[in-house]
Each structure stands twice: as structure tokens, then as C-alpha cells.
Amino acid sequence: MFQALRLTEFLLVHGIKMTTMVKIMGFMSISFLPMLLPMSLLFAVLLTYNRFSLDSEIIAFKSSGVNTGAIILPALVFAVIITIISSQTSFYLAPWGNRQFEVLINRLGNTKAAASIREGTFSEGFFDMVVYANKVNSQTGVLSDIFIYDEKNPNAPLTIVATEGQIIPDETHPGHSVLLRMFKGQIHRKGESHTVINFDSYDVMLSDPIKLKEKEKTASSLNLGELQSLRNNSGFSSEKRKEYDIEYHKRAALSVACMVFCVLGLAFGIVTNRRSGKSSGFIFSVGFIIVYWIVYLSFESLVRSNQIATWLGLWLPNILFTLFGVYHLRKSWN
């Protein structure tokens, strides 16, 4: 939802193809999987065993001589399988999806360069230049009444004015080469003397496909091997290493949260004396998820403010909820 407005703008205003939009949404969905798997498991276990309890099937099992351990064993085995899948997703699949999302957004930002120029305003982040255009057509890349201030060479800054221009992306290498072609204007160079050059057509290469560096990976785009290497790299500052430590423990804790949520689901699903409505399992699931994330984010905030050790802060929610679940499971067992 945080990306909804941005994606809508890409689609409606900047003319991004629907196929590209589907790719963006697909990569975003992959990056969400580490959070979705534990929550989905909680719903599955709690709703299933809650239905058993409401239909008195738990009592029927026990009356037939089936002990509680045999009843909960399928859920525990299923939780172990999902935990393994979740760990692989957290450390490999999700970082890949997040990286593909970053690269695609970066390329779109360069390919649709006109999208970063706001009509009637000075845009300072346009390839390290200040650009103003009275009118902007982000679909065709056509600009009218252009003013550009280029200070890449501080000893001889350039001021360019033109009546019209067009942004021309390189279709063979999208995002790696963008050309700004201007018509009927002047170039003012300020150095030891003021130089004015009139032109009918003038091209400015906004990025060089040879020199362009791909966007550096963020912590959420690193796989397990890369995270371990960077965590042990003494060349980084303590703040940088802590960022990688947080990312590592966060992913590991989210994977193990599958087992935690399974215990919670079992503890509140096999209660045999409940006669509430069939929606109680759903309500419990939503409630546990909300409380878990509040506790989790609170401890993560303490970690980032250096008030608690990284491993302890990110694993404490799992420990607390596991103890809570085991306590209620023992009560239900008896």
C-alpha cells in the first residue's frame, strides 16, 4: 500500500507499460513472502484446530484413545516444513525479488527521465543539474521553454536556455543512456570570461553506458552469503555492521516465527470447552498478528537506538510469544 500511489503515478502519468507494472508488483510480492508465510501458517493452524474444537472432534479423538501429542503432531511437522521454506525465502528468494524491484525502478527512473521533471518548477535532482521547463510531456519526453544550470565543472558552470527539447532514451540499453536534445537556444559559460554560444540543435548526454554504475544493493537485497561476509567485514563502521546484523537476525527471527505462530495456533485452537462462534479463530489470528508486530517493532526500535543488544531485541518477541503459547498449550493439553 505504501507503493500504491507511486505505482499509480508510473502507470497513469508516466505511461509505463502494463507488463512492466505486472513485473513490479510481482517482485514486490516476492519480497513480502517472509512476512506472509508465518501469518498464513497461524491462520491455517488456528482456524483448522478451532473448527475441530467447535465440532467437538478434539473430544472425539481423545475418547477414541488418541492423545494430544498425536493430534498436534501434523501441525508441528507442517510448521517445520514451512519454517525451512520461509528461511530459504528470507535469505535467498525475497532478496532476489527486492533487488529486481530496485533495479527495475532505477531503470525506469532513467528511461522515463521526463518523469522527474515537474512542469513549472526547478528540478535539482535531474542528473546533478538544475532543470526548469515551462511545459513537460512525460509521455513523449518533449519539453518547452527550457532552462538548465550545470555545475559539474565548478570552475566553468554552464547555463543553457532553449525554446524546446526532447529526452531520448536508448531503447537498446534502457536506463543506461539518456540523451537530451535541445533546439534553438544559447549556452552561457562563465569562467575567466563570459562566453555565449547560439545553437540550432544541441545534445547533452545525461548518462554514459560505460561509466554508469548499477545501484548499490541495499541490506534487504543481500542474500545469506553476502550478509555474512559484510557482517564480518572489519572495514565497515560499527553502524554499518550493525545494519547488517539487524537484517540478518530479523530474517532469521521471521523464519522461526512460523514455529512460534504454530504453537500459538495450537494453544488456542484445541481448547475443548469453547462454544463461541466460528469467527473466533479468525479474530484470534488477527489479534495475535497485530500484537506480535507491535511488540516486534517496539523491540526493533530499541535495538536501533542502542538500548538493547541486536540479537536479544530481535529474538525476544519470539521467546515471549513461545513461552505464552507453551503455557496455554500445556493448559489445553491437560
N, C-alpha and C positions, 0 to 999 in steps of 0.2 A: 504493500500500500504506500510505503514511503516513496517508491519509484513510480507510482501511478501517474502523477502529474507530468513527470519528466518524460515518460514513455508516450503519454498522450500528445505532448508537445512535439516529440520526434515524429509521430505518425501524422498529425493533422497540420502542423505548421511547417515542418521541415521536409515533408514529403518522403519519409523513409518508407521503403517497400514493406508490404505486409509480411513477406517471407523473412526479411531481416528482423522485423518485430517479433515474429514467432521464435526465431533463434535467441533473441534477447530474453524473452520470457522463459524459454527452455533452460538456458544457462542459469537464470535466476532461480528457477525451481530446483535445479540440481544442488545449488549452494544452500538451499533451505532444508535439504533432507536430514542432516544431522539433528535438527531440532524437531522435525516432524516424526521421525521414527520412534523416539521414546513416548511422545504424546499419543501416537497411534496405538502403540502397544498397551498403554494404560487404558485407553478406551476399549480395546479388544478384550483384555483380561477382565476388567471390572464389569463391563456390560454382559459378558458371557457368564461369569460366575454369579452375577447379580440375578440373571434370569434363572439360573439353576436354583438359587435360594428362593426366589419368588414362587417358583413352581414346585417347591418342596422336593426337588430332585437331590439336593445335598442330603436331606434326611433319608431319602430312599436309598442312596448309596451306602450311607452308614448303617442303615438297617439291614442291608444285604451283606454286611461284613467288610465293606471297602473302607479302609482307614483314610484319614485326612491326607496323609502323605501321598497316597496313590491318586487322590483327587487333584491335588495341586501339582503333581509331577509334570503333566503335559504342558502346563503354563510355564513352568520353570525351564523345561527343555526348549520350548519355543522362545523364551526370553533370552536364553544363551545364544541361540542361533541369530536372533535379531541384534544382540549386542555385538557379535562378531561382524555382522553385516554393517552395523552402524559405525564400528571402529574403522572399517575399510572405507566407508563413505566419508567419514570425518577427515581422515588423513590422506585420502587419495582422490576420490570422485568429486567431493564438494570443492576442494581447492582447484581442481581442474576446471569445474564449471564456473567458479568465481573468476578464475584467470581468463577464461574465454570471454566472459562478460566484460571484464576490464579492457581487454584488447579490442573487442568489438566496439565498445563505447568510445574508446580512444580514436579508433579509425574513423568512426562516424563523425566525431568532432572535427577531424581534419578534412575528411571528404566533404562534409557539409559545412565548410568553413563559414559560409554566409550566415549560418545559424547563430554564430557567436557575435555577429554584428547587429546591434539594436538600432533600429531606424531613429534618426534624430538625436542620438546620444553618442558620447565619446566612449569607445570600447578600448580599454587599456590592455587587456589580456590577449590581443589578437597577434600571435606570433611575435611577442615582445615589441609591438608597435602600438601607437595610439591611432585609432581609425575612427573617422566620422563619415557617415553617409546620410544624406537627406532622405533618400528612399532606398529600401532594400527589398529585393525579391528573393527570398530564401529558396524558392523552387528552382529558379533559373540561375541564381548567383549574380544577377545583374544589380549594379549599384549606381546611384545617381548623385552628382554633386559630392565628390569625394575629397576628404582631407586626411592626409597621413603624416604622422610625425615619427621618424625612425631615428632612434638614438643608439643603435647598435654600435656605431663608432662615435664615442662621446666627443672626440676632437673635431668631427665634421658631421654634425647631425643633419639629416635631410628632412625637408618639408615638401610634400608632394600634393598638388591640387589638380583635380581633373573633373571634367564635366560628366564623365561616365566611365564605368569599368565593369569587368566581369571576372568572377572567380571560376577558374577552370581546373577541376581535379584531374589527376592522372588515373584513367579508368583501368589501366593495366596493373597499377600498383596503388590501389585505393588507400588513402590515408598516409602515403609515403611521399607524395609530391603534389603541391598545390600551387597554381600559377595565378597571379592577379594581373590581368591585362587592363591597362587604363588608356583612355583616348582623350586627345585634345586637352592638354594641361601643361603645367610647369613644375620644374624641380628647383627648389631653392636649397643651396648648400651653404652652410655657414661655417667658415673656417677663418683663415687669416684675412680672407676677403669674401664678400658675398657674391655667389655665383647663381645665375638664373639660366635654366635651360628650358626651352619650349619643345614640346613633342606632340606628334600626332598619335603615336602609339608607344606605350612603354610597358615592359613586362617586369614584374617583380616575382622572383621565385621565393615562395614562402617557406618551403622546407626542401631539404636536399635528401633524396632517397638513399644516398650513400652515407651521409653523416647522421641521418635520423636515428636516434636510439629508441628502442622499444621501451615502453613504460615499465619502470621497475616493479617487481612483484610486491604486493602488499603482504602482510603477515597471514591474512586469511587465504592467500593463494599459494602458500607453500605446502608441499607435501611433507610426510613424516621425515624422510631423509634430509630434506633441506632445513626443516625446523631444528632437527637435532644438531646439524652442522653449525647453524647460526647460533644456537644456544650455547655451544661450546667454544665459539669463536671469541678469543680474548681481545681481539682488535676492536670490538664494538664497545660503546659506552655501556654503563650499567643500566641506563634507562632503555637502551635498545635491546639488550639481552633480556631485560625483564618483560618487554613487549612480547618477545618470542616465547618466554616461559609461560606467560599468561595464555597465549594462543595454544600452546601445547597442552597445558593442564585443562584448559577449557574444553578442548576437543575430547580428551580422554574422559573427563568427568561427564560430558554429554553422552558418550557411548555407554558408560557404566550406568547412566541414569535409566537405561532400559531395564536393567535388573531391579533398580530401586522402584520404578513405577510398577513393575510386575508384582513385587512384594506388596505395595500399597493396594493394587487391584485385587490381589488375593485376600488381603486382610479385610477389606470392606466388601468383598463380593461374596464370601462364603458364610456370611452371618446368617444363621438359620432362623432367627426369631424376628426377622424384619417382615413387616406387612405393608410397606409403603408402596407407592405407585411404581410403575415400570420405568419412570423417568429418573428415579433416584440414582441409578448408575451413571447416567449422563451428567447429572448435577454434581455428583462426587468427582467425576473425572475433570470437569471444567474447574471445579473448586481447587483440586489438588494442583492442577497446572498453573492456575493463577498464583496460588500461594507459593509454589515452588519457584516460579520466576521472580517473584518479589524478593524472596529470600536469596536467590541466586544473584540477582543484580545488586542487592544490598552488599553482599559479601564481595562481589567483584569490585564494587566501588571502594570498599575498604582496602582491597589489595592495591588498586591503582593509586590510592592516596598513601600507600606505605604504612598503613596502620596494622596490617596483618601479613603474615608470610603468604607468598603466592600459592604454594601447593595447599596450604591449610585453608585459605579463604575459598578457593575454588572447589575443594572437595568436601568442605563442611556441610553444604546443603544436602549432598548425597548421604553423608554419615547421619545427619539428623533425621532425614526422612526415612532412611533404612531402619534406624532404631525405633522410630514411631511406627513404621509398618510391621516390624517384627513383634513389637509389643502387642499390637492389636491382632496380629495373626495368631499369636500364642493364646490370646483370649478366645478367638474363634475356634482354635484347634480343640480347646477344652470344652 
